[in-house]
Amino acid sequence: MTILVIAEHDNTVLAPATLNTVAAAAKIGGDIHLLVAGQGAGAVAEAAAKIAGVSKVLLADNAAYAHQLPENVAPLVAELGAGYSHILAAATSNGKNILPRVAAQLDVDQISEIISVESADTFKRPIYAGNAIATVQSTAAVKVITVRATGFDPVAAEGGSAAVEAVCAAHDAGTSSFVGEELAKSDRPELTAAKIVVSGGRGMQNGDNFKHLYALADKLGAAVGASRAAVDAGFVPNDMQVGQTGKIVAPQLYIAVGISGAIQHLAGMKDSKVIVAINKDEEAPIFQVADYGLVADLFEAVPELSKLV
């Protein structure tokens, strides 16, 4: 068996989720090839070649892949992937954009967001917002799979010595174009990669009150997240949302402040190693999954906690 893993990157740096996806591929077994599709992504390919367990890196360096538009990348993956037993990508926005198109072009079913590998054709994935785990077996000739990064410990980023091979194929569908992007810049860690996450919910009352969480996060070196209720209310931008329809996180420490604990939110953070909940409602569902709970007014507890850090 030979497995093709789609690298997650920004043409400069390889995203941590790629290491988790390679770990999933290693569980399946067989040779692992990594595809880097981008423009001016030579540094990414070099970093990918050092990943433990990767035997070959395919570098598709072309202007058509500069912004990894799924309409352009999917035909490339489908063309290359036809010769592989499995095609894997992280269940990120990019992975979710590209792989369904690949599965359609290969005329196979996709298996989404696996959290465990049982065998080369059998996998486990959460359903019903994580309230049940489905065991899925696929008979497809090529298994197209997205990987929930929090389900697998990352492989080592160093230690490998894979060969880098250029891929000349260039697919420009001409159906979409990159117009621009506005990226939020922050000195805090990226939400899905942070070891500590502090999240706020509807109990924060308004966006200005998130200053209390920012102060605590800065002292802890943490990322700041939010529940869907807080995002929908306009307190914070939606790129901070943690949950089934937001970002899936599994930090060493997750501090939920003013979050009731709706199923949608729990699906995105319940794999955290230690969960701390601060809420004045002692009946809040968040306390059922919390390792430590504090029934208190967050506007008193959080500033006090910041002083103690």
MIZA-490526 format. One record per atom (N, C-alpha, C): y, x, z. Coordinates in steps of 0.02 Angstrom, whole numbers, plus 32768, in hexadecimal, padded with zeros to 4 digits. Layout:
YXZ ...
END
This chain:
7FC4802A8000 800080008000 803F802C8000 807080157FDB 80B080367FDA 80E680027FE7 811380128014 81457FE1802C 818B7FF88017 81B27FCA7FFC 81F77FD87FEA 82267FB9801D 824F7FE3803C 82807FCC806D 82C57FD2804F 82EC7F9D8053 83317F9E8039 835F7FB98070 83817FEF8061 83AD800E8093 83ED7FE5809C 84027FDE80DA 84417FBC80EB 84757FF380F6 84AC7FF180D0 84DE802680D5 8521800F80B9 8553803B80C1 8596802B80A6 85AD80608075 857D80818054 858880B88025 859A80F98047 85A280F78089 85B3813480AD 8581814180E6 8573810C810C 854881138147 850E80E28143 84D480F88157 849980CE815A 849C80A38198 849380628191 8497803481CA 8459803B81F6 846280358239 842A803B8267 83F1800B8259 83FF7FCF823E 83CB7F9E8231 83967FB88201 83A97FE981D7 8378800681A9 833F802881CF 835080478207 831C806A822F 82EB8038824C 83047FFD8260 82D87FC9827A 82AB7FAD8243 82C67FA78207 82A07F8D81CF 82697FBE81BB 82797FFF81BC 8246803281AE 820F802F81E3 822280218221 81F0801A8257 81C07FE18248 81DA7FA9822E 81B07F71821C 81817F8581E3 819C7FAA81B3 81737FC1817A 813B7FEF8193 814A801981C4 8118804681DF 80DF801F8201 80F07FE7821F 80BC7FBD823E 808C7FA0820A 80A77F9281CE 807C7F788199 804D7FAF8181 80677FEB817B 803E80248165 80468033811C 803B80728109 8042808680C4 807F80B180B9 808A80C7807B 80C580EF806A 810380C3806D 813A80E18084 817980BC8089 81AD80DD805C 81C780B6802D 81FD80CD8002 823C80A68015 827580C98013 82B480AB8027 82E280A87FEA 82FD806D7FDC 832B80657FA3 837380657FBC 839B80937FA2 83E380957FB1 840780817F71 842380457F70 8449802D7F35 8492802B7F47 84BB804F7F22 850280527F32 8527807C7EFF 856380917F10 858980BF7EE6 85A580F67F12 859A81347EFD 85AF816D7F26 858A816F7F68 854B815A7F66 852481547FA3 84F4818E7FAE 850581C87F93 84DA82037F9A 84CE82167FE3 85038211800C 84FC82228053 84CC81F38077 84CD81B48062 849F8183807F 84578196806D 844C81A9802E 840981BC8018 83F081F8803E 841C8228804A 840982648070 83F5825280B7 841B822580D6 840B820F811A 83C981E98119 83BF81C080E5 8381819880E0 834481C580D9 834C81FD80B6 8314822B80AC 82FD824B80ED 8327824A8120 831682698160 82F382398190 82F081F9817D 82D281C781AA 828881D481B0 827081D481ED 822881DF81FA 81FF81A881DA 81CB81BE81B5 819D818E8197 81AC817B814F 81E7818D8136 81F9817D80F1 81E081B480C3 81BB81A2808F 819E81D48062 81C781DE8022 81F081AD800F 821A81B47FD4 825881897FDA 829081A37FC0 82CE817E7FBE 82E181737F75 82ED81347F63 830381247F1F 834E81177F22 8374813E7EFB 83BD81377EFC 83D581197EBA 83ED80DA7EBF 840B80B97E85 845680BC7E8D 847480EE7E6F 84BC80FA7E77 84E080E37E38 850180AA7E3D 8521808E7E02 855A80617E18 858D805B7DEE 85C780317DFF 85B37FE87E09 857C7FD27DEA 85667F8D7DF1 85507F7E7E39 853E7FB27E5E 85257FA97EA2 85587FBE7ED7 85957FCB7EC2 85C87FE57EEF 85D07FBA7F2E 85D17F787F25 85DB7F4B7F5D 859C7F237F6D 85647F397F50 85227F1B7F5D 85237ECF7F52 85427EB97F1C 85417E727F0C 84F97E5D7F00 84E37E297F20 849C7E157F1B 84867E037ED4 84B57DE97EAC 84A57DD77E67 84927E157E3E 84AC7E507E53 849C7E8E7E30 84627EB47E4F 84607EB47E91 842C7EDB7EB4 83E87EBA7EAF 83E57E777EB2 83A57E547EB1 837B7E647E73 83977E647E36 836E7E767DFC 83527EBD7E00 83797EEB7E1C 83627F2F7E26 83267F317E55 832D7F0E7E8D 82F67F0D7EBF 82B87EEC7EA1 82C27EB57E7D 82897E927E5F 82667EBF7E2C 828D7EE47E05 82717F107DD2 82477F477DF2 82647F677E25 82417F9D7E48 82097F827E73 82177F497E94 81E97F2E7EC6 81A87F137EAA 81A67F057E69 81697EEA7E4B 812D7F197E54 813C7F597E5D 81067F897E65 80F37F987EAE 81107F737EDC 81047F7E7F23 80DC7F457F42 80BD7F537F7B 80987F1E7F9E 80C67EF57FCA 80FB7F147FE4 812A7EF28010 81717F087FFF 81A17EDA8006 81E87EEA8001 82097ED28041 82297EFF8065 82477EEE80A6 82927EFC80A5 82B77ED280C9 82FE7EDE80D5 830F7EC18119 83427EDD8138 83597EC28179 83757E7C816E 836D7E5281A1 83867E0C819C 83D07E0B81AD 83F67E318186 843F7E32818C 845C7E068155 849D7E028151 84BC7DDB811B 84A67DF580D7 84A37E3780CF 848D7E53808F 84447E428080 84197E4E80B2 83D27E4080A8 83C57DF78097 83E77DCB80BB 83DF7D8380B0 83FC7D6D806D 842A7D948052 84487D858012 841C7D9C7FD8 83FC7DD67FE1 83D87DF67FAA 838F7DDE7FA5 836A7DDE7FDC 83227DD37FD7 830D7D8E7FBF 83307D577FD0 831B7D177FB3 831E7D187F66 83507D3A7F4B 83557D417F02 831A7D6A7EE7 83097D9F7F0C 82D17DC97EF7 82907DA07EF7 82857D7A7F2C 82497D527F31 82447D207EF7 827D7D027EE6 827E7CD27EAF 826E7CF37E6D 82897D2F7E62 827D7D527E23 82357D6A7E1D 82167D797E57 81D07D8E7E57 81A07D537E5C 81BD7D167E65 81977CD97E6B 81657CDC7EA6 817F7CF27EE0 81567CF47F1D 817E7CD47F56 815C7CC47F8B 817D7CA97FC6 819C7CE17FEE 81D17CD28013 81EE7D048040 81DB7CF48088 81D07D2880B0 81C47D2080F8 82037D3A811B 82227D0F8142 82647D1F815D 82627D3481A6 82887D6781B7 82967D7C81FB 82577D878225 822B7DB1820E 81EF7DBF8235 82017DE78274 81DC7DDC82A9 81E77E0082E7 81A97E2882FB 81727E1E82D5 81347E4182E5 81097E4682A7 80E47E7E82A1 80B57E87826B 806F7E838289 80487E518273 80037E4A828C 7FD27E6F825F 7FDF7E6F821F 7FB77E9481EE 7FE17E9981AE 7FC47EB5817A 7FEA7EBF813C 80007E7E811C 7FDE7E47812C 7FF17E07810E 80027DD18140 80057DE28180 80117DB181B4 804A7DC881E2 80797D9B81EE 80B57DAD8213 80C87D748242 80F07D848274 810A7D5282A2 81567D4C8299 816E7D0E829A 81B67D028293 81CA7CC682BE 82077CC882D9 821E7C8F8303 82307C5382D8 82227C1782F3 82387BD982D3 82557BAC8309 82757B7682F5 82957B478324 82C27B6C8355 82F07B948339 83217BBA8361 82FF7BE68394 82C57C018383 82A27C2F83AF 82787C0E83E4 82737BCB83E4 824C7BA98416 82017BAB8407 81EF7BBF83CA 81A97BC783B8 81A37C03838B 81697C22838C 815B7C5B8361 81247C498330 81337C4E82F0 81027C3D82BC 80DF7C7C82A4 809D7C76829B 80777CAD827D 806C7C9B8234 80867CC58208 80877CB681C0 805C7CE8819B 802F7CCF8170 80067CFA8146 80187CEE80FD 80217D2480D8 80357D1F8092 80007D3D8065 7FF27D1A802E 7FC27D337FFC 7FE77D4C7FBE 80297D4F7FC1 80517D647F88 80417DAC7F75 80437DBA7F34 80357DFE7F1C 80697E2F7F37 80A87E197F3A 80DD7E417F57 80FB7E187F90 80F97E337FCC 81127E0E8006 815B7E218012 81877DEF800C 81CF7DF98014 81E27DE2805A 81FE7E108082 82057E0480C9 82497E1B80E3 826A7DF2810A 82A47E098130 828E7E168178 82AD7E478197 82987E5F81D9 82CF7E54820C 82BF7E328242 82F07E2B8279 82F07E6E829F 83277E91829A 832A7ED682B4 831A7ED982FE 832C7EA68325 83217EA8836D 82D77EA5837F 82AC7E95834E 82647E90835C 82407ED28358 82617F078340 82407F478336 826C7F808350 824E7FAE8374 82727FE9838B 827E8016834F 82BA80338348 82C9805C830D 82A0809B830A 829080B282CE 826F80F382C6 82A4812982CE 828D816782D2 82BC819F82D9 82E381A98299 832481B682A0 834F81C18265 83478208824A 83278233826F 831C8278825B 82D18287825D 82BE82BA8237 827882CF8239 825382C781F8 826F829F81CB 824F8295818A 826982C68156 824582CA811E 825A82F780E8 824682D880A5 825D829C8099 824B8278805C 82708293801F 8250828B7FE6 8271829F7FA8 82A082677F92 82D8827A7F73 830882497F59 830082457F0D 82F482097EF4 82E981FF7EAD 831E81CF7E91 833D81E27E5B 837181B97E3D 8352817F7E16 837281457E1C 835D810A7DF6 839480FA7DC5 838480F87D84 83B680EF7D50 83C680A67D41 839B80797D56 83A480327D45 83E680187D60 840C7FF57D35 844D7FD97D49 844F7F907D34 84567F647D64 84587F1D7D56 849C7F017D6A 84C17EE97D3A 85017EC97D47 84FD7E827D2B 84F17E527D57 84E77E0D7D42 85277DF07D23 85607E0A7D38 859F7DF17D1E 85B27DAB7D37 858E7D947D6A 859C7D507D84 85C67D517DC3 85D27D8C7DDE 85FC7D907E1A 86207DD37E19 86567DD77E3E 867C7E157E41 86997E1C7E87 86A37E5A7E9A 86C07E697EDC 870C7E657ED8 872A7E3B7F02 87727E317F01 87947E5B7F38 877A7E597F74 87997E7E7FAB 87777E6E7FEC 87897E91801F 876D7E858061 87A07E978097 879C7E7380CE 87C57E828108 87977E908142 87937ECE8157 87657EE1818B 87887EE781CE 876A7EC88200 87857ECD8244 87757F13825F 87A87F368276 879F7F798290 87A37F7782DC 87747F9982FC 87727F998345 87547FDA835E 876D7FEF8398 8751802B83B7 8711801B83DD 87037FDB83E5 86C77FC68408 868A7FCD83DB 864E7FD183F8 86117FD683CF 86077F9883A3 85E27FA0836D 85D27F688342 85A27F3A8368 85AD7EF98361 858A7EC8838B 853E7ECE838A 85217ED4834E 84D77ED5834A 84B97F18835F 84E37F4C8366 84C87F8E8378 84DA7FA283BF 85037F7A83E2 851B7F8D8425 84E37F888459 84E67FB58489 84B57FB484C1 84CA7F8384F7 850A7F7384F8 85247F418527 85507F108501 85467ECF850D 856E7E9C84EC 85897E6C8521 85CA7E5F851E 85EA7E2E8549 85FF7DF4851C 85E67DB8852A 85F67D7E8500 86187D478528 86457D238506 86687CEB8526 865A7CAB8501 865E7C738526 86507C328509 868B7C038511 867C7BC2850C 86B07B908511 86D57B948553 86B37BAD8586 86D27BB285C8 870D7BE185CB 87177C0A8596 87517C378594 87927C10858A 878C7BD18572 87C47BA2856B 87F17BAE852F 88007BEE8520 88287BFE84E5 881E7C4884D3 88377C598499 882E7C9D8480 88517CD284A9 888A7CC184C6 88AF7CF284EE 88877D09852A 885E7CDD8545 88377CEE8580 87FF7D208572 87F17D2C8532 87BF7D5F8521 87D77DA58535 88177DAB8547 88317DEC855D 880A7E05859A 87F27DD685C3 87CB7DE985FE 87897E0A85E9 876B7DEF85B3 872C7E0C859B 87387E4E8578 87707E548553 877F7E938532 87897ECB8565 87AB7EBA859C 87B77EEC85D0 87757F0485EF 87487ED485FC 87077EE68619 86DE7F0E85E6 86DF7EF885A8 86B97F1A8574 86D07F62856A 87117F6D856C 872C7FB18563 87157FE0859A 870F7FC585D7 86F87FEF860E 86AD7FFD8609 86887FCE85ED 863F7FD585E7 862A7FF785A6 865980008578 864780198536 861E7FE68510 86307FA78518 86087F7084FD 86297F4F84C0 86017F2A849B 861B7F008465 862A7EBB8482 86547E958461 86667E528478 864E7E1F8445 862A7DEC845F 86107DB78436 862A7D74844E 86117D3F842F 86277CFB8442 85F27CC9842F 85F47C90844F 85C77C5A843C 85E47C348400 85BB7C0B83E2 85D37BE483A9 860A7BB483BF 86047B9983FC 86387B6B8414 867C7B8D8416 867D7BCC842D 86BC7BF18430 86D87C0083EB 86AB7C0F83BC 86C07C1D8377 86DA7BDD8356 86B47BA7835E 86C87B68833F 870B7B4E835B 87197B5F839A 87577B4A83B9 87927B7683A3 87837BAB837E 87B87BD78365 87CE7C0C8396 87A77C1683CC 87BA7C4983FD 87B87C8F83DF 87837C9D83B8 87777CDF839B 875C7CD88354 875E7D0D832C 87447D0882E7 86F87D0182E6 86DE7CE682AE 86967CD882AC 866A7D1682A8 86877D518299 865C7D8D8298 86487DA382DF 86627D808311 864F7D8F8357 86177D60836F 86037D308345 85D37CFE835C 858D7D1A8365 85717D0D839F 852C7D1E83AE 85037CDD83AF 84CC7CDD838C 84A37CA0838B 847B7C9A834C 84587C638346 842C7C59830D 84537C5A82CB 848F7C3F82CA 84B87C40828E 84EC7C778290 84E77CA382C1 85137CDD82C7 84EB7D1D82C4 84F97D4A82F2 84D67D8A82F3 84A07D8A8329 84687DA98319 84317DB08348 84397DF3836B 843C7DF283AD 84447E3083D4 840D7E378408 83FF7E74841A 83CE7E81844E 83E27EC18474 841C7EC08495 84347EFC84B7 840E7F0884F9 841D7F418516 84007F4F8558 841C7F20858D 845B7F0D8585 847C7EE085B4 84A67EAD858E 849C7E6D859E 84C27E37857F 84E37E0F85B7 85267E0C85B5 854B7DE785E8 85697DA985C8 85517D6F85DD 85687D2F85C1 859A7D1085F1 85D77D0885D9 860D7CEF8604 86257CAB85EA 86207C798614 86387C378600 86107C1985C7 85D17C2D85C1 85A57C14858C 85707BE685AC 856A7BAA8593 853B7B7A85B1 84F37B8C85A2 84E67BA68567 84A27BBA8556 847F7B8A8527 84A37B7484F4 84847B4884C1 844D7B6E849D 841C7B488483 83E37B678461 83FA7B958429 842D7B7F8405 84467BA683CD 845D7BEB83E3 847C7BEF841D 84947C308436 845A7C598452 842E7C398477 83F67C5D8495 83CB7C7F8460 83C57C5F8425 839D7C7C83EF 83B77CBF83D9 83F77CCC83E5 84157D0A83CE 84187D428401 84067D328441 840E7D678474 83D77D6A84A8 83A67D3D84A4 83757D3A84DA 83457D7684DD 83467DA084A8 831C7DDD84AA 83407E1784CB 837C7E0B84E6 83A07E40850A 83777E568546 837A7E968556 83507EB1858C 83647E9485D0 83A57E9185DE 83BE7E74861D 83F67E44860B 83F17E068625 84237DD38617 84467DC08658 84887DC48657 84B17DB08691 84DC7D75867C 84DB7D4086A4 85027D048693 85357CF786CA 85737CE886B4 85A97CD486E1 85C27C9086CB 85B97C5E86F5 85CB7C1986E3 85D67BF28723 86087BC78724 86157BA08761 85E87B648767 85C37B538730 85947B1B8732 854F7B368742 85387B28877E 84F77B438793 84BC7B24876D 84C87AED8749 84947ACC8722 84937AE486D9 84BE7B1286C8 84C27B2A8683 847F7B48866C 84667B378631 84267B508618 84227B9C8613 845B7BBD860E 845B7C068608 84397C278644 843C7C07867E 841E7C2486B9 83D17C2586B6 83B47BFC8689 836C7BFB8682 83507C39865F 837A7C5A8638 83647C978616 83837CD68634 83B37CCD8662 83D67D07867F 83AC7D2B86B2 83B17D6D86B2 83907D9586E6 83BA7D958726 83FC7D91871C 842B7D8E8754 845F7D588745 846C7D2D8774 849D7CF8876A 84D07CF687A1 850E7CE9878E 85447CE387BE 85687CA187B2 85647C7487E3 85877C3487DF 85CC7C3F87FB 85FD7C4587CF 86417C5587E4 86727C4587AD 86B27C4287BF 86E87C39878F 86F07C7B8769 86E67C798728 86E87CB78701 872C7CDA8705 87627CB3870F 87A47CD18710 87B07CF88751 87847CEE8781 87867D1687BE 87517D4D87BB 87157D3B87A2 86DD7D6987A3 86E57DA38772 86FC7D958735 86FF7DCA8703 87347DFF8714 87727DEC8727 87A27E1F873C 87887E498778 87667E2787A6 874B7E4A87E0 87157E7B87CA 86EB7E66879B 86B77E918780 86D57ECD875D 870B7EC28738 872C7EF98715 87477F2D8745 875F7F17877F 87787F4687B1 87417F7287CE 87037F5687D0 86CC7F7987EF 86AA7FAA87BF 86B67FA2877E 86957FCD874D 86B58011874C 
END
